Amino acid sequence: MRSQYLVFGQPLIEEAEIAEVVASLRSAWLGTGPKVAEFERRVAAYKGVKYAVAVNSCTAGLHLACLACGLQPGDEVIAPAMTFCATINAIIHAGATPVLADVDRDTFNLDPADVRRKITSRTKAIMPVHFAGRACDMEALVALAAEHGLKIIEDCAHAIETEYAGRKAGTFGTCGVLSFYSTKNIVTGEGGMVLTDDPAIAARLKMLALHGMSQDAWKRFSDDGYKHYDVVEIGFKYNMMDLQAAIGLHQIQRVEAYWRRRQEIWDAYNRAFADLPAARPAPLPANSRHALHLYTLLIDEVRAPVTRDQFMTALHRRNIGTGVHYRAIPVLSVYQQRFGWRPDDFPRAHAIGCSTVSLPISAKLADGDVEDVITAVRDVLLHGQ
Ligand SMILES: *Cc1c(COP(=O)(O)O)cnc(C)c1O
């Protein structure tokens, strides 16, 4: 058995990031500054968008994207029942009403047919989540949005490398939002970025992220000398720090190398788990590129000697951390109380939420770590706890 605990979702931090953070500390420019601007340029270039606005989380970015899209109280936004709570919370923070649609059993992604059923006269937007990095059916969702005059805001927290029909995720609607949280494909610790091609939206996002102060107020204490600013909206404190961007501007240079490493791990898992009583991720679709953010197994509780939760405990005892992405939104109490959502109304999301488990797939894993995961998973799923 492993002697060291394998923590789920550990980021790979290299010497360049460490040196850049130290340089930021020595320069004493900690807050939003030139490193944030450089990180934004690099991400915009990678994603092929005109504007990328850095913020302190994807959640903050989704909130601002909702506001910048003009969502108002009473407006409905359709989002998947299988996602992280942040997707739903951002809609609520913006004053709009989330409406859940069920997901596809195999892809875990929004089912366009159920989205269509949920459209009302109040629907203003769709918030697709490219789950685990697998592209949603954007052809169907874009067509639905066009037919009903809806905005699209893509939750790209898992999906920095994702492409669909040759086009990058995050560029199909008004905004796409990335996460650089510590477990994501590239990290800044906490952080996010909103992508858009619309200059007016980009300007509004920037302003809302920094108190509603007039443009480039972050420069007010720079060596250009003090400048007065105006406050033109009631904004938020969502700006990214240079300390965070110092990490991100090196991570973005390695986004493809890290993806290739995860592809190796993904392939090794797929080969090793073919005969187990658990469903592996659906085959990779031909017309899109998967970001390989999560490698999930669906534990077949009829055939397997353990339940999903027993499987996680058994791996934990073997010093391997796992995760659940996610329990379905309608099982969580605050949403049940506030919206009356019931798990049985979203049977596919609920079934996934009860049987899914995510295995470590970070680029930080050494070959020995991958072998340890494979040995432990096979042992538990063939022989029990
Ligand atoms: C991680 C995550 C978020 C939130 O990202 P933060 O940067 O932590 O705010 C939102 N949506 C999904 C699908 C996520 O996985």
PDBQT file of the ligand as one rigid body, heavy atoms in Angstrom, charges set to zero:
ROOT
HETATM    1  C1  LIG A 401     -15.217  24.837  -9.825  1.00  0.00    +0.000 C 
HETATM    2  C2  LIG A 401     -16.490  25.128 -10.511  1.00  0.00    +0.000 A 
HETATM    3  C3  LIG A 401     -17.093  26.388 -10.446  1.00  0.00    +0.000 A 
HETATM    4  C4  LIG A 401     -16.618  27.465  -9.534  1.00  0.00    +0.000 C 
HETATM    5  O1  LIG A 401     -15.304  27.828  -9.731  1.00  0.00    +0.000 OA
HETATM    6  P1  LIG A 401     -14.590  28.772  -8.657  1.00  0.00    +0.000 P 
HETATM    7  O2  LIG A 401     -13.424  29.316  -9.409  1.00  0.00    +0.000 OA
HETATM    8  O3  LIG A 401     -14.193  27.892  -7.514  1.00  0.00    +0.000 OA
HETATM    9  O4  LIG A 401     -15.547  29.820  -8.257  1.00  0.00    +0.000 OA
HETATM   10  C5  LIG A 401     -18.225  26.624 -11.194  1.00  0.00    +0.000 A 
HETATM   11  N1  LIG A 401     -18.759  25.663 -11.966  1.00  0.00    +0.000 NA
HETATM   12  C6  LIG A 401     -18.224  24.431 -12.040  1.00  0.00    +0.000 A 
HETATM   13  C7  LIG A 401     -18.851  23.427 -12.950  1.00  0.00    +0.000 C 
HETATM   14  C8  LIG A 401     -17.086  24.119 -11.305  1.00  0.00    +0.000 A 
HETATM   15  O5  LIG A 401     -16.571  22.896 -11.356  1.00  0.00    +0.000 OA
ENDROOT
TORSDOF 0
